[in-house]
Amino acid sequence: MSFISSFFGKSSNSSSNRKQSVLIVLSILFGYLGVDRFYGGRIGLGIVKVISLSVFGIGFIWWIVDIFLAITGKQKDCNDEYIASASGFKSVIAAIAIIAMMIFGGYFLVKDLLKYDILEKLPFKQLKSAIASGTAPASASATITSGCNFRSGPSTNNSVIRELPKGETVKLTGETSGGWTQITHKGDTGWVSTEFIGQIKN
């Protein structure tokens, strides 16, 4: 009996101890996945809500309706209690503030990632493609990601021409060999371990 109650809810008219502001945030951001219903302990409704996404229009309408119920304090939990605070207006404002901070925070994060080309640095797409094909982008420049040895050949057995500091810019010749990339630096041609090659710029 307790399982059925937690699955579909049971009768009561008292107020729930769950926070309305949390419910509002979950309803707006993840309500289409039934997270707001799961938060209220309405596991059955949450599952049905997720399934309704496969039915055109119904899942979206349910999502909007539940947002309205959350904001107005009319959504109930598994005990059939309204998830509403004594100061519903403050809960709404708090929820909106949280969502606004998440949106603006995400916007500025992505903006900075794009500004400093961090998104391009992380995958090293050009370099990975070069390693797979056995070549590197010829005449392109690259940045050394950490201090390393600039060697005369593609092996630690080869002599060190000089040490390259972090942030040093080098030119790629287009050749790679077993995890090593051939570069030119200050008129000399040699090799560095590919792991120290950062962002490639054509």
C-alpha positions as CSV (number, residue, x, y, z in Angstrom):
1,M,0.0,0.0,0.0
2,S,2.8,2.4,0.8
3,F,4.3,1.7,-2.6
4,I,1.1,2.6,-4.3
5,S,0.9,5.8,-2.3
6,S,4.4,6.9,-3.2
7,F,3.7,6.0,-6.8
8,F,0.5,7.9,-7.3
9,G,0.1,10.0,-4.2
10,K,-2.4,9.8,-1.3
11,S,-5.1,12.1,0.0
12,S,-4.2,15.1,2.3
13,N,-4.8,18.8,2.4
14,S,-1.8,20.1,4.4
15,S,1.2,21.9,3.0
16,S,4.3,20.0,1.7
17,N,7.7,20.4,3.3
18,R,9.3,20.5,-0.1
19,K,10.5,23.9,-1.3
20,Q,8.5,25.7,-3.9
21,S,11.5,27.6,-5.3
22,V,13.3,24.3,-6.0
23,L,10.2,22.9,-7.7
24,I,9.9,26.0,-9.9
25,V,13.5,25.7,-11.0
26,L,13.2,22.0,-11.7
27,S,9.9,22.5,-13.6
28,I,11.3,25.2,-15.9
29,L,14.7,23.6,-16.6
30,F,14.0,19.9,-16.4
31,G,10.3,19.6,-16.2
32,Y,10.1,18.0,-19.7
33,L,12.0,15.0,-18.2
34,G,9.6,14.7,-15.3
35,V,12.2,15.8,-12.7
36,D,9.7,18.1,-11.0
37,R,7.3,15.2,-10.5
38,F,10.2,13.0,-9.2
39,Y,11.1,15.8,-6.8
40,G,7.5,15.8,-5.5
41,G,7.7,12.0,-5.0
42,R,5.2,11.4,-7.8
43,I,7.3,8.7,-9.4
44,G,4.4,7.3,-11.5
45,L,3.5,10.7,-13.0
46,G,7.2,11.4,-13.6
47,I,7.6,8.3,-15.6
48,V,4.4,8.9,-17.6
49,K,5.5,12.5,-18.2
50,V,8.8,11.2,-19.7
51,I,7.0,8.7,-21.9
52,S,4.6,11.5,-23.1
53,L,7.6,13.1,-24.8
54,S,7.2,10.5,-27.5
55,V,3.7,11.7,-28.2
56,F,3.8,14.9,-30.2
57,G,2.5,17.9,-28.3
58,I,1.3,16.2,-25.2
59,G,4.7,16.3,-23.4
60,F,5.2,19.9,-24.2
61,I,1.8,20.9,-23.0
62,W,2.2,19.0,-19.8
63,W,5.6,20.7,-19.2
64,I,3.9,24.2,-19.6
65,V,1.0,23.2,-17.3
66,D,3.3,21.9,-14.6
67,I,5.4,25.1,-14.7
68,F,2.2,27.1,-14.1
69,L,1.2,24.8,-11.3
70,A,4.6,25.1,-9.7
71,I,4.6,28.9,-9.9
72,T,1.1,29.2,-8.5
73,G,1.8,26.6,-5.7
74,K,-0.8,24.2,-7.0
75,Q,1.4,21.2,-7.8
76,K,1.1,18.4,-5.2
77,D,3.6,15.9,-3.8
78,C,3.2,12.2,-3.2
79,N,1.2,12.9,0.0
80,D,-1.3,15.0,-2.0
81,E,0.1,18.1,-0.3
82,Y,0.5,21.4,-2.1
83,I,4.2,22.4,-2.7
84,A,3.8,26.0,-1.8
85,S,5.6,28.3,0.6
86,A,4.0,30.9,2.9
87,S,5.5,33.5,0.8
88,G,4.9,32.2,-2.7
89,F,6.0,35.5,-4.4
90,K,9.4,35.3,-2.8
91,S,9.8,31.7,-4.0
92,V,9.0,32.7,-7.5
93,I,11.5,35.6,-7.4
94,A,14.2,33.3,-6.0
95,A,13.6,30.7,-8.6
96,I,13.7,33.3,-11.4
97,A,16.9,34.7,-10.0
98,I,18.5,31.3,-9.9
99,I,17.5,30.5,-13.5
100,A,18.7,33.9,-14.6
101,M,22.1,33.4,-13.0
102,M,22.5,30.0,-14.6
103,I,21.6,31.4,-18.0
104,F,23.9,34.4,-17.8
105,G,26.6,32.4,-16.2
106,G,26.5,29.9,-19.0
107,Y,26.4,32.7,-21.6
108,F,29.6,34.4,-20.2
109,L,31.3,31.0,-19.8
110,V,30.8,30.0,-23.4
111,K,31.6,33.6,-24.5
112,D,35.0,33.4,-22.7
113,L,35.7,29.9,-24.1
114,L,35.1,31.2,-27.6
115,K,37.1,34.4,-27.0
116,Y,40.2,32.6,-25.9
117,D,39.8,29.7,-28.4
118,I,39.6,27.3,-25.5
119,L,37.1,25.2,-27.2
120,E,39.5,24.8,-30.1
121,K,42.4,24.0,-27.8
122,L,40.7,21.2,-25.9
123,P,40.1,18.7,-28.7
124,F,43.3,19.3,-30.7
125,K,41.3,18.3,-33.8
126,Q,43.9,19.2,-36.3
127,L,46.7,17.5,-34.5
128,K,44.7,14.3,-33.9
129,S,43.8,14.2,-37.6
130,A,47.5,14.8,-38.5
131,I,48.7,11.9,-36.2
132,A,46.2,9.6,-37.8
133,S,47.4,10.5,-41.3
134,G,51.1,10.6,-40.5
135,T,51.4,14.3,-41.3
136,A,50.9,17.6,-39.6
137,P,49.6,20.8,-41.1
138,A,52.6,22.1,-43.1
139,S,53.7,25.8,-42.5
140,A,51.3,26.1,-39.6
141,S,52.4,27.5,-36.3
142,A,51.8,25.9,-32.9
143,T,52.2,26.7,-29.2
144,I,54.3,24.6,-26.8
145,T,52.1,23.6,-23.9
146,S,54.9,22.8,-21.4
147,G,58.7,23.1,-21.2
148,C,60.2,20.3,-23.4
149,N,63.3,19.2,-25.2
150,F,63.7,20.1,-28.9
151,R,65.6,17.1,-30.3
152,S,67.5,16.4,-33.5
153,G,65.4,13.3,-34.2
154,P,62.1,11.6,-33.2
155,S,63.4,9.8,-30.1
156,T,64.7,10.5,-26.6
157,N,68.0,8.9,-27.8
158,N,68.6,11.8,-30.2
159,S,70.5,14.9,-29.0
160,V,68.8,17.9,-27.5
161,I,69.2,21.0,-29.7
162,R,67.7,23.3,-27.0
163,E,64.9,23.4,-24.4
164,L,61.7,25.0,-25.5
165,P,59.7,27.0,-22.8
166,K,56.0,26.9,-22.3
167,G,54.2,29.2,-24.6
168,E,56.9,29.2,-27.3
169,T,55.7,29.5,-30.9
170,V,57.1,27.0,-33.4
171,K,56.5,26.1,-37.0
172,L,55.3,22.7,-38.2
173,T,57.0,21.1,-41.2
174,G,54.1,18.7,-41.9
175,E,55.9,15.5,-40.7
176,T,55.2,13.2,-37.7
177,S,56.7,10.0,-36.5
178,G,55.6,7.7,-33.8
179,G,54.2,10.3,-31.4
180,W,56.7,13.0,-32.5
181,T,56.2,16.1,-34.5
182,Q,58.8,17.8,-36.7
183,I,59.1,21.5,-36.2
184,T,61.4,24.5,-37.0
185,H,62.5,26.9,-34.4
186,K,65.0,29.8,-34.8
187,G,66.2,28.4,-38.1
188,D,66.7,24.8,-36.8
189,T,64.6,21.8,-37.7
190,G,64.0,19.1,-35.1
191,W,61.5,17.1,-33.2
192,V,59.3,17.4,-30.1
193,S,56.9,15.0,-28.5
194,T,53.5,15.6,-30.0
195,E,52.0,15.8,-26.5
196,F,53.7,19.2,-26.1
197,I,52.1,20.7,-29.2
198,G,49.2,22.9,-28.4
199,Q,46.8,24.9,-30.5
200,I,47.7,24.9,-34.2
201,K,47.1,28.0,-36.2
202,N,47.3,28.1,-40.0
